[in-house]
């Protein structure tokens, strides 16, 4: 990762804070797009919910999965261990004020998701096997060719695809397998050790294989069930913790707000969220990285902008709801300042266990579901980029290689490989957002046209259209 060194002072003592260039890149892009599209993340929120509910879907729309399944498949890749451990890391580094900046950045990220998911639909193609393929590699190649830069677009598409494949093996696979096994070994030490890791890795690879062999339709079906269940388990437990500390919620919100805007805490919050968050998925929503459009491209619709609206809900669910709730739990229970709470996932577990002593077992199950869901979606992301580079005939070679890395991830920590995977995922944002910037005029034209037709009544709900 590329860093800028920024000096700051804490209690009068000089220190040094490293600010990744990718954080600046993603943040400025999200802010620019939010202004460019006139806060579509806010004014289009209700319509986005209606689209997910299927109110504008019609039989015969081209695609392979529903809006809800596309959203679930993309969410399954982002709602993961970062929502549990990453938030605790951000709060530990930046203090409770970090949660405020996390939510603020989540709102901005909604627009990035809207833009890239719109492009994913707009430039998707149908492969020779009849399946839909879309994502950054396609709109960088085809979209920039329309602007008169075919070679530049092709180069960006290749860089994007290579980084996506690397990310699918590392952060989207090995890290997830490793951390889910670590949680299991923590709860059941008898299952730890080398042989436990070998067995766990084999079982996990088998389960992942059962899903990914079926392609995006199977992934969408599984994610459509798994994501709501795992989110419901975690969020319900969090709400129970917050309810048990209901008298402290007002004070907790006050702490988040005050510390976010105090000079030291605000800067620390910025560091905790935007640095630690991006490195270890504290942000978790991957807005601007270009991964989600690969899943959203398969959604059944004739309106690319409509799937953009669906996509903007991802950061809202992932960051504004799930990560925000985790942060509040850490504050109301006092875990963020307790010396025995530990850090990362241990801090989150400690916070929940103050109300539910048995929560470590629920957390183990939740961590496994989060990791599993992330892996099945990232396998699809990497697969699509693999086919883009090497052709359709090599697809099963990629899937077998992905499952091998699943097994290896449970056995070896391979920190260097995992850091490499994170670097690849974040690195995708550079070619991706260059394309989004250059194509933002086309997105704006399509958005204005769609919004005008929606407000005039030309675009109607399915029930009205059928009547």
C-alpha positions in Angstrom: 0.0 0.0 0.0 1.2 3.5 -0.8 1.4 5.9 2.2 1.7 9.6 2.9 3.5 10.4 6.1 1.5 12.9 8.1 2.8 14.4 11.4 0.5 15.0 14.3 0.8 15.7 18.0 -0.9 13.8 20.8 -0.8 15.5 24.3 2.0 17.6 23.1 4.2 14.7 22.0 5.1 14.5 18.3 4.1 11.4 16.4 3.7 10.1 13.0 0.6 8.8 11.2 0.7 7.1 7.9 -2.2 7.9 5.7 -2.7 5.5 2.8 -3.1 7.1 -0.7 -5.9 4.7 -1.4 -7.9 6.1 1.5 -7.6 9.6 0.0 -8.5 8.3 -3.4 -11.6 6.5 -2.3 -12.8 9.3 -0.1 -12.4 12.0 -2.7 -14.1 9.8 -5.3 -17.1 9.2 -3.1 -17.4 12.9 -2.3 -17.1 13.9 -5.9 -19.7 11.4 -7.1 -22.1 12.3 -4.4 -22.0 15.9 -5.6 -21.9 14.9 -9.2 -25.1 12.9 -8.9 -26.8 15.4 -6.6 -27.0 13.2 -3.5 -28.6 10.2 -5.2 -27.7 8.2 -2.1 -30.3 10.1 -0.2 -33.0 11.1 -2.7 -33.0 7.6 -4.3 -33.1 5.6 -1.1 -36.8 4.9 -1.0 -36.8 3.9 -4.7 -33.9 1.6 -4.0 -35.9 -0.2 -1.3 -38.8 -0.5 -3.8 -36.6 -2.0 -6.4 -35.2 -4.7 -4.0 -38.8 -5.5 -3.0 -39.5 -6.3 -6.7 -42.0 -3.5 -7.3 -40.4 -2.6 -10.6 -39.4 -6.1 -11.7 -41.1 -7.8 -14.7 -41.1 -11.3 -16.0 -38.8 -11.6 -19.0 -36.3 -9.0 -17.8 -32.8 -10.2 -19.0 -30.5 -11.5 -16.3 -30.0 -14.5 -14.1 -30.9 -13.5 -10.5 -33.3 -11.1 -8.8 -32.5 -7.7 -7.4 -32.7 -9.1 -3.9 -30.4 -12.0 -4.8 -27.9 -9.7 -6.4 -27.9 -7.4 -3.3 -27.5 -10.5 -1.1 -24.6 -11.9 -3.1 -22.8 -8.6 -3.0 -23.5 -8.1 0.7 -22.3 -11.6 1.4 -18.9 -10.5 0.1 -18.8 -7.4 2.3 -20.6 -8.3 5.5 -17.9 -10.2 7.1 -15.3 -10.3 9.9 -14.6 -6.7 9.4 -18.0 -5.9 10.9 -17.1 -7.7 14.1 -13.3 -7.3 14.5 -12.6 -4.3 12.2 -14.9 -2.0 14.0 -13.3 -2.8 17.3 -9.9 -2.1 15.8 -11.1 1.3 14.5 -12.5 2.2 17.9 -9.4 1.0 19.6 -7.2 3.2 17.4 -9.4 6.3 17.0 -11.7 6.1 20.0 -15.5 6.2 19.9 -15.5 9.1 17.5 -14.3 6.8 14.8 -17.8 5.4 14.6 -19.2 8.7 13.5 -16.6 9.0 10.7 -17.4 5.4 9.7 -21.1 6.1 9.3 -20.4 9.4 7.4 -18.1 7.6 5.0 -20.7 4.9 4.6 -23.2 7.4 3.3 -20.7 8.8 0.8 -19.8 5.2 -0.3 -23.4 4.6 -1.2 -22.9 6.9 -4.2 -19.8 5.1 -5.3 -21.7 1.8 -5.3 -24.5 3.4 -7.3 -22.1 4.5 -10.0 -20.1 1.3 -10.4 -23.2 -1.0 -10.2 -24.9 1.1 -12.9 -21.9 0.7 -15.2 -21.7 -3.0 -14.4 -25.2 -3.4 -15.8 -24.7 -1.0 -18.7 -21.7 -2.8 -20.1 -22.5 -6.4 -19.2 -22.1 -9.1 -21.8 -23.6 -12.6 -22.4 -20.9 -15.3 -22.6 -20.9 -18.1 -25.1 -22.2 -20.4 -22.4 -25.3 -18.2 -22.0 -24.3 -16.7 -18.6 -24.1 -13.0 -18.0 -20.7 -11.4 -17.2 -20.1 -7.9 -16.1 -18.0 -5.7 -13.8 -15.1 -3.4 -13.9 -13.1 -5.4 -16.5 -16.0 -5.0 -19.0 -16.9 -1.3 -18.5 -13.3 -0.2 -18.4 -12.7 -2.0 -21.7 -15.9 -1.3 -23.6 -16.8 2.1 -21.9 -13.4 3.7 -22.5 -13.4 2.4 -26.0 -16.6 4.3 -26.6 -14.7 7.4 -25.4 -12.0 6.8 -28.0 -9.4 5.2 -25.6 -9.6 1.4 -26.4 -6.0 0.6 -25.5 -6.1 2.6 -22.3 -9.3 0.9 -21.3 -8.0 -2.5 -22.1 -4.9 -1.9 -20.0 -7.0 -0.7 -17.0 -9.3 -3.8 -17.4 -6.4 -6.2 -17.3 -4.9 -4.5 -14.2 -8.3 -4.6 -12.5 -8.8 -8.3 -13.4 -5.4 -9.4 -12.1 -5.9 -7.5 -8.8 -9.4 -9.0 -8.4 -8.1 -12.5 -8.8 -5.3 -11.8 -6.3 -7.9 -10.4 -3.9 -10.2 -13.4 -4.3 -7.4 -15.8 -3.3 -6.1 -13.7 -0.3 -8.5 -11.4 1.5 -11.6 -13.0 0.0 -10.6 -16.6 0.8 -7.5 -17.4 2.8 -8.0 -14.7 5.4 -11.7 -15.7 5.9 -10.8 -19.4 6.3 -8.0 -18.6 8.7 -10.0 -16.4 11.0 -13.1 -18.6 11.1 -10.9 -21.5 12.2 -9.2 -19.3 14.8 -12.6 -18.6 16.3 -13.5 -22.2 16.3 -10.2 -23.2 18.0 -10.8 -20.4 20.6 -14.3 -21.8 21.5 -13.3 -25.5 21.2 -9.6 -25.9 21.9 -9.8 -29.6 21.4 -10.5 -29.0 17.7 -7.4 -26.8 17.4 -4.0 -27.8 16.2 -2.7 -28.9 12.9 -5.0 -31.8 12.3 -8.0 -29.7 13.4 -7.0 -27.1 10.8 -6.6 -29.7 8.1 -10.0 -31.2 8.8 -11.7 -27.8 9.1 -10.1 -26.7 5.8 -11.3 -29.8 4.0 -14.9 -29.4 5.3 -14.9 -25.7 4.5 -13.6 -26.3 1.0 -16.2 -29.0 0.4 -19.0 -26.7 1.5 -17.7 -23.8 -0.6 -17.3 -26.1 -3.6 -21.0 -27.3 -3.3 -22.1 -23.7 -3.8 -19.6 -22.2 -6.3 -19.9 -25.1 -8.8 -23.4 -23.9 -9.4 -22.4 -20.4 -10.5 -24.1 -17.1 -9.7 -27.6 -18.6 -9.6 -26.6 -21.0 -6.8 -24.6 -18.3 -5.0 -27.5 -15.9 -5.3 -29.9 -18.5 -3.9 -27.6 -19.4 -1.0 -26.8 -15.7 -0.2 -30.4 -14.8 -0.4 -31.0 -17.1 2.6 -27.7 -16.8 4.4 -27.2 -13.1 4.4 -30.6 -12.2 6.1 -30.1 -15.0 8.6 -26.6 -14.1 9.6 -27.3 -10.4 9.8 -30.5 -11.1 11.8 -28.6 -13.2 14.3 -25.9 -10.6 14.9 -28.1 -7.5 14.7 -30.7 -9.1 17.0 -28.0 -9.9 19.6 -26.7 -6.3 19.3 -30.1 -4.8 19.7 -30.6 -6.9 22.9 -27.4 -5.5 24.3 -28.4 -2.0 23.4 -31.8 -2.5 24.9 -30.2 -3.7 28.2 -28.3 -0.4 28.3 -31.2 1.7 27.0 -30.6 4.3 29.7 -27.1 4.8 28.3 -27.9 5.2 24.6 -28.3 9.0 24.7 -24.9 9.4 26.5 -23.3 6.9 24.0 -24.5 9.0 21.0 -23.2 12.1 22.7 -19.8 10.4 23.2 -19.6 9.4 19.5 -20.5 13.0 18.4 -18.3 14.9 20.8 -15.2 12.7 20.3 -15.7 12.8 16.5 -15.3 16.6 16.5 -12.7 17.1 19.2 -9.4 17.8 17.4 -7.5 14.8 18.6 -10.3 12.3 18.6 -11.6 13.5 15.2 -8.2 12.9 13.7 -7.8 9.7 15.5 -11.2 8.6 14.3 -10.2 9.4 10.8 -7.1 7.3 11.2 -8.9 4.5 12.9 -11.7 4.1 10.4 -10.1 5.2 7.1 -6.7 3.5 7.7 -7.4 0.5 9.9 -10.9 0.1 8.3 -9.7 -0.1 4.8 -6.8 -2.4 5.7 -8.8 -4.9 7.7 -12.3 -4.2 6.2 -13.5 -1.9 9.0 -15.3 -0.1 6.3 -16.2 -3.5 4.9 -18.4 -2.3 2.0 -15.6 -2.1 -0.7 -17.3 1.0 -2.2 -15.3 2.1 -5.2 -13.2 -1.1 -5.4 -15.3 -2.4 -8.3 -16.1 -5.8 -6.8 -19.8 -5.5 -6.3 -20.7 -4.7 -9.9 -19.6 -8.2 -10.9 -22.5 -9.6 -8.8 -25.0 -6.9 -9.7 -24.4 -7.3 -13.4 -26.2 -10.6 -13.2 -29.5 -9.1 -11.9 -32.5 -9.3 -14.1 -33.4 -5.8 -15.3 -33.6 -3.7 -18.5 -32.6 -0.5 -16.6 -28.9 -0.3 -15.6 -29.6 2.7 -13.4 -32.2 0.6 -11.4 -29.5 -1.8 -10.4 -27.4 1.1 -9.4 -30.1 2.1 -6.9 -30.1 -1.4 -5.5 -26.3 -1.3 -5.1 -26.4 1.9 -3.0 -28.1 -0.1 -0.2 -25.0 -2.2 0.4 -23.0 0.4 2.3 -26.1 1.4 4.2 -26.7 -2.2 5.5 -23.1 -3.1 5.9 -21.7 0.1 7.5 -24.5 2.4 8.6 -26.5 -0.5 10.3 -24.2 -3.4 11.1 -20.9 -1.6 11.8 -22.7 1.3 13.5 -24.4 -1.2 15.8 -21.2 -2.9 16.7 -19.6 0.5 17.6 -22.5 1.4 19.8 -22.3 -1.9 21.6 -18.6 -1.3 22.3 -19.4 2.1 23.8 -22.5 1.3 25.9 -20.8 -1.7 27.5 -17.5 0.2 28.1 -15.5 -2.4 26.2 -13.6 0.2 24.3 -12.0 1.5 27.5 -11.9 -1.7 29.6 -8.4 -3.1 30.1 -9.6 -6.7 30.1 -11.6 -6.4 26.8 -8.6 -7.0 24.6 -8.7 -5.8 21.0 -10.3 -6.7 17.7 -12.8 -9.6 17.7 -11.9 -10.3 21.4 -13.1 -6.8 22.3 -16.4 -7.3 20.5 -16.9 -10.7 22.1 -16.2 -9.3 25.5 -18.8 -6.5 25.0 -21.5 -9.0 24.0 -20.6 -11.4 26.8 -21.3 -8.7 29.4 -25.0 -9.4 28.6 -24.8 -12.9 27.1 -22.1 -15.0 28.8 -22.6 -17.7 26.1 -22.2 -15.2 23.2 -18.8 -16.5 22.2 -20.5 -19.6 20.8 -22.9 -17.5 18.8 -20.0 -15.4 17.7 -18.2 -18.5 16.5 -21.2 -19.4 14.3 -21.6 -15.9 13.1 -17.9 -15.6 12.2 -18.2 -18.9 10.2 -21.3 -17.7 8.4 -19.7 -14.3 7.6 -16.5 -16.0 6.4 -18.4 -18.6 4.3 -20.6 -16.0 2.6 -17.6 -13.8 1.8 -15.8 -16.7 0.2 -18.6 -17.8 -2.1 -19.1 -14.3 -3.5 -15.4 -13.6 -3.9 -15.0 -16.9 -5.7 -17.5 -15.6 -8.3 -15.7 -12.2 -8.6 -12.4 -13.9 -9.2 -13.9 -16.4 -11.6 -15.4 -13.7 -13.8 -12.1 -11.9 -14.0 -10.2 -15.2 -14.7 -12.5 -15.9 -17.6 -12.0 -12.4 -18.9 -8.3 -13.0 -19.0 -7.9 -16.7 -19.8 -11.2 -17.8 -21.5 -14.2 -19.9 -20.5 -12.5 -23.2 -20.8 -10.2 -22.5 -17.9 -13.1 -21.8 -15.4 -12.9 -25.1 -13.5 -9.2 -24.7 -13.1 -9.8 -21.4 -11.3 -12.5 -23.0 -9.0 -10.2 -25.9 -8.1 -7.4 -23.4 -7.3 -9.8 -21.3 -5.2 -10.7 -24.4 -3.2 -7.1 -25.3 -2.7 -6.5 -21.8 -1.2 -9.5 -22.3 1.0 -7.9 -25.4 2.5 -4.4 -23.7 2.8 -6.0 -20.7 4.4 -7.2 -22.8 7.3 -3.8 -24.4 7.9 -1.4 -21.5 7.4 -1.7 -18.0 8.7 0.2 -16.8 5.6 0.0 -13.2 6.8 2.0 -12.0 3.8 -0.5 -13.6 1.4 -3.4 -12.1 3.3 -1.8 -8.6 3.2 -1.2 -9.1 -0.5 -4.9 -10.0 -0.9 -6.0 -6.8 0.9 -3.6 -4.8 -1.2 -5.1 -6.3 -4.4 -8.7 -5.6 -3.3 -7.9 -1.9 -2.4 -5.7 -1.6 -5.5 -8.7 -2.4 -7.7 -10.0 1.0 -6.8 -7.4 2.8 -8.9 -8.3 1.5 -12.4 -11.9 1.2 -11.4 -12.4 4.8 -10.3 -10.5 6.2 -13.2 -13.1 4.5 -15.4 -16.0 5.7 -13.2 -14.7 9.3 -13.3 -14.3 9.2 -17.1 -17.7 7.6 -17.6 -19.5 9.7 -15.0 -21.1 11.8 -17.7 -22.8 8.7 -19.2 -24.0 7.7 -15.7 -25.4 11.2 -15.1 -27.2 11.2 -18.4 -28.8 7.8 -17.7 -29.7 8.8 -14.2 -31.4 12.1 -15.3 -33.3 10.2 -18.0 -34.4 7.4 -15.6 -35.4 9.9 -12.8 -37.4 12.0 -15.3 -39.3 8.9 -16.5 -39.9 7.7 -12.9 -41.3 11.1 -11.8 -43.5 11.5 -14.9 -45.1 8.1 -14.3 -43.6 6.5 -17.4 -41.8 4.0 -15.2 -44.5 2.3 -13.1 -44.6 -0.4 -10.4 -45.3 -3.9 -11.6 -48.7 -4.0 -10.0 -49.7 -0.8 -11.8 -48.3 -1.9 -15.1 -50.1 -5.3 -15.0 -53.4 -3.6 -14.2 
